[in-house]
């Protein structure tokens, strides 16, 4: 069989042979390369060599992890004898996150499993008076369920890395800290719409958030809900959980998404954990939702 | 924004399920990418953290494909972050594979030990290694590899070919 060698540029032949073995050629490409194979012993030899190397990799055996590797990660933190060490490691991890934007993490003993108290947060948001929020005044009505929030001065918020602006239009007007509930409440406004951003240290227990809808926020999970007059969105960024609340008649879903998307991402604790053997740290984060050892 | 699930959590595997049912597979992929146990363990931990975050939006399908994608991206993220091994392009003539090609029987004789092969895989540039591992260890088709790595399918084909060419040279 004869053919025009210009049909298959030499530089492409290797790719074609490799893709042929993987069954990834188009019918036309397959026809072209098979003509070459049929006509050329050198090409046949080349094909066999590529196939041999391909098989070597494909025949590599499965690799078992070290004994107990997954078990150590699955072990609940409370049952680990090294709990104190776990706490230290997580504190180290969250210390990095604090540099990004955390008020409460520094006093958090362990990375926690978080279920944001959405109703209490929404109540507190509703009770905020837009005309006085800028002065740091809290809700008009004290509500124990909202936590013992105290105002945090603006310069301290800046020092702690709390974003001064979100989504290019919402400016921070005040901030509050609750030691009891280990929560930070930041209030933003664009002059018309007031938005609350609650931050908690830990990882969300998504399955314990009820009544809302899980959505995909640019590849990250998020939970949305509407409560009375408020739209709520919960997102997780690194070891930090954010709950964003705004009046739903004022903030569209797209605006809520933009706000949630503008929230900063803390350093992943696993990066810090790598400095030591971080198995227990991972276990801490996962095991809070596990039932057994 | 795409709605993934409402209350269909029953279809979402737990973190324990993933570790129990796919732990060995996950570790194998991590080991083939990193080439050593220490880095494999770090990578698996990172992957499981990402898995934990992503389980809520996991759509039932190929769990191992999903895990492979996360593992490979975590590996490449780590490589880029640490800049341990800058990606090096092959010389322009690297695709001219016919001259000096290693006969199949010689290639097999020269590299019949898995450790030898693993060492050669580890010596590949990370982008080539990721493509080869996804293709030959995971068994992923080119279009899925392209989607996983965020590159055109032609780039996948080229990287696999170049990776295999480098392996042949390393095992010669």
Interface residues (C-beta under 8 A of the other chain):
Chain A: X10 X11 X12 X13 X14 X15 X17 X18 X19 X22 X24 X42 X43 X45 X46 X48 X49 X50 X51 X52 X53 X54 X56 X57 X58 X60 X61 X62 X63 X64 X65 X66 X69 X70 X73 X74 X203 X206 X207 X213 X214 X215 X216 X217 X219 X220 X221 X236 X253 X257 X268 X269 X270 X273 X274 X278 X279 X282 X285 X286 X289 X290
Chain B: X1 X2 X3 X4 X5 X6 X9 X15 X16 X19 X20 X23 X24 X25 X27 X28 X31 X32 X37 X40 X41 X42 X44 X45 X46 X48 X49 X52 X53 X54 X55 X56 X57 X95 X96 X97 X98 X101 X102 X103 X104 X105 X107 X108 X111 X114 X117 X118 X121 X132 X133 X135 X136 X137 X139 X141 X142 X157 X158 X160 X161 X164 X165 X167 X168 X171
